[in-house]
């Protein structure tokens, strides 16, 4: 099993997960949030620009969540990923998954080399790319297979 698959399965075996980037308008982060919620995870929406999303409270930062989380999924612009990674370190979040779907190009990436380095330097498990939906939903499982055979899955 690849390191990516192993890290993803370990990440998704946790039950308290923050999704950073959930918004009032919807989008990728909202889809991930809804799928995790529907699968029985305790999920927390994080976005400093709203206090409600997906019918639930939305928190302004990882540090303001009600209690610790087992992991955070970043669906943010790369230029703020380092700031969010710093929040995760300060809040004691042990795992961070930075969303990236290479099929949709760099505009659909949260990955920042500086954020990855910062997280790993501080002992976090960092998944730099891919999407949790590849392990949770049929269509995305097909996408995972395609990215695997084309060599585009994160290392």
Buried (B, 14 or more C-beta within 10 A) or exposed (E): EEEBBEBBEEBBEBBBBBBBBBBBEEEBBBBBBBBBBEEEBBBBBBBEEBEEBBEEEBBEBBBEBEEEBBBBBBBBEBEBBBBBBBBBBEBEBBBBBBBBBBEEEEEBBBBBEEBBBBBBEEEBBBBBBBBBBBBBBEEBEEBBEEBBEEEBBBE
